[in-house]
């Protein structure tokens, strides 16, 4: 299943309202406020990469008070490869 993580920078003090809005968007599975260089971490999963892209481009980036986003797209199947299995 196509998955992406989005790191968000927002205007100071607007985190709670933006998190509430993000939780209502299609394909958004998880939203967390975080400490560090970014303010919010969002996990998006959908049936297709087009739907993931649509959620980010046409829904998430249109939210007022979001200053910037950084999208990290998961490489499908790589983590399930035994070559990368850390439990061995």
Secondary structure, DSSP 4 states (H G I P E B T S, - for coil): -EEEEEEEEE-TT-HHHHHHHHTTSTTEEEEEE--SS-SEEEEEEESSHHHHHHIIIIIGGGSTTEEEEEEEE--TTTTTSGGG-TT-
